[in-house]
Amino acid sequence: MDIIYKITIATVLISTFTISNGLAQEPEQSSPFHEGAKALQFQISENFNLESFSGTLFAYKRYLSEDRANKIGLSLNSQYITSDFPDNENDREDSLTDLNLGVEYTRMHYTNPDSEIKFYYGYGPGINFGYDRTVIDETNSKLTNQSTLYGISGIGYAGVELFFHSSMSLHAEYQS
């Protein structure tokens, strides 16, 4: 499984550089900030592990102009845990299933799109869905607890972005 993960990371990086070289050759668009420009955002942590960005699995950004963009983010978290507790009095087996899905849509505003380091802020709504199920199974009885969760949130964030290539950037962001 580790080799598949590394191949996936290498494919993403090679695709990114290939796309960036193709986009860099477009003479009519010298700035990454133009109407219709698109970006896929994700975080790369230590050891080149892909991680969530802004609480999301990935984010897709589309520029409306040189100082405005829309961003859609998708988050997915899940876990399944089983535990077996054999002892002299009771055989007990527990399981936990947890699934959370979220979507957020935000509008971004760049305050200084001509600057080398671009400050931005954004806001918008988010919706969340969660499902949890816990089963405690002892020798003579079984307890099941299920819950479904729905949520609506307001999102606000601010950050800075530095384009080191015409189609690649680094940024830092704070979100609430």
C-alpha positions in Angstrom: 0.0 0.0 0.0 2.9 2.3 0.7 4.2 2.0 -2.8 0.8 2.8 -4.3 0.6 6.0 -2.1 4.1 7.1 -3.3 3.2 6.5 -7.0 0.0 8.5 -6.5 2.0 11.4 -5.0 4.6 11.2 -7.8 1.8 11.3 -10.4 0.2 14.3 -8.8 3.5 16.2 -8.7 4.4 15.3 -12.3 1.0 16.3 -13.5 1.2 19.6 -11.7 4.6 20.4 -13.3 3.4 19.3 -16.7 0.3 21.4 -16.5 2.3 24.4 -15.1 4.7 24.2 -18.0 1.9 24.1 -20.5 0.1 27.1 -18.9 3.4 29.0 -18.6 3.7 29.0 -22.4 0.4 30.9 -22.9 1.6 34.4 -23.9 -1.7 36.3 -23.5 -2.0 35.5 -19.8 1.1 36.6 -17.8 -0.8 36.8 -14.5 -2.4 33.8 -12.8 -5.3 36.1 -11.8 -7.6 36.3 -14.8 -11.2 35.4 -15.4 -11.7 31.7 -15.8 -8.3 30.6 -14.3 -8.7 27.5 -12.1 -6.7 26.0 -9.2 -6.7 22.8 -7.3 -5.6 23.2 -3.7 -4.2 20.6 -1.3 -1.6 20.5 1.4 1.7 18.5 1.2 3.1 17.8 4.7 6.4 16.3 5.8 7.5 13.2 3.7 5.2 14.5 0.9 2.0 13.1 2.4 -1.1 14.7 1.0 -3.3 16.1 3.7 -6.4 18.1 4.0 -6.3 21.8 3.3 -8.5 24.2 5.1 -10.4 21.3 6.7 -11.0 19.9 3.3 -9.8 16.9 1.3 -9.2 19.3 -1.6 -10.4 22.7 -2.8 -11.2 23.9 -6.3 -10.8 27.6 -7.0 -12.0 29.5 -10.0 -11.1 33.2 -10.6 -13.8 35.6 -11.5 -11.4 38.5 -12.0 -7.9 39.5 -10.9 -9.2 40.3 -7.4 -12.0 37.8 -6.8 -12.5 34.0 -6.9 -14.9 31.3 -5.8 -13.7 28.3 -3.9 -15.5 24.9 -3.3 -14.0 22.5 -0.7 -14.9 18.9 0.0 -14.0 17.1 3.2 -14.4 13.5 4.1 -13.5 11.8 7.3 -14.2 8.2 8.3 -13.1 5.5 10.6 -14.1 2.0 11.6 -12.7 0.5 14.8 -13.3 -2.9 16.3 -12.1 -4.0 19.7 -12.3 -7.5 21.3 -12.1 -7.8 25.1 -12.0 -11.5 26.0 -11.9 -12.1 29.8 -13.0 -14.8 32.2 -16.5 -13.4 32.8 -17.6 -11.8 29.5 -16.6 -11.9 25.9 -17.1 -8.4 24.6 -16.6 -7.0 21.1 -17.1 -3.3 20.4 -17.2 -1.5 17.1 -17.4 2.1 16.1 -18.3 3.5 12.6 -17.9 7.2 12.0 -18.5 9.0 8.7 -18.4 12.8 8.2 -18.9 14.6 4.9 -18.7 18.4 4.4 -18.9 20.9 1.6 -18.0 24.5 1.7 -18.5 27.3 -0.8 -16.6 30.6 -0.3 -16.0 33.8 -2.1 -12.4 35.1 -2.0 -11.2 38.7 -2.3 -7.6 39.7 -3.0 -6.9 43.2 -1.6 -3.6 43.7 -3.6 -3.5 41.4 -6.7 -0.5 43.3 -8.2 1.7 42.8 -5.2 4.2 40.0 -5.0 2.7 38.6 -1.8 -1.1 38.8 -2.1 -3.3 39.2 0.9 -6.8 37.7 0.7 -9.9 37.1 2.8 -13.0 35.0 2.2 -16.3 34.0 3.6 -19.2 31.7 2.8 -21.4 28.8 4.0 -20.6 25.2 4.8 -22.9 22.2 5.2 -22.0 19.0 7.0 -23.4 15.5 7.4 -22.3 13.0 10.0 -23.2 9.4 10.8 -22.0 7.6 13.9 -22.8 4.0 15.0 -21.5 2.3 18.1 -22.1 -1.4 18.9 -21.2 -3.0 22.2 -21.7 -6.7 21.9 -21.4 -8.7 25.1 -22.1 -12.4 25.5 -25.8 -12.0 26.4 -26.7 -8.6 25.2 -26.0 -6.1 22.4 -26.2 -2.3 22.7 -26.4 -0.2 19.5 -26.3 3.5 19.4 -26.8 5.4 16.1 -26.8 9.1 15.4 -27.1 11.2 12.3 -25.8 14.8 12.4 -26.5 17.7 10.1 -24.9 21.1 10.3 -24.7 24.5 8.6 -21.7 26.8 9.3 -20.4 30.2 8.5 -16.8 30.3 7.3 -14.4 33.2 7.4 -10.7 33.2 6.6 -7.7 35.4 5.7 -4.3 34.6 4.3 -1.4 35.4 2.1 -0.4 33.8 -1.2 3.0 33.9 -3.1 3.2 32.8 -6.7 6.7 31.3 -7.3 5.6 30.2 -10.8 2.9 31.4 -13.1 0.7 28.5 -12.1 2.0 27.4 -8.7 1.8 29.2 -5.3 2.4 28.8 -1.7 0.0 30.2 0.9 -0.8 30.4 4.6 -4.3 30.7 5.8 -6.2 31.1 9.0 -9.8 30.0 9.1 -12.6 30.3 11.7 
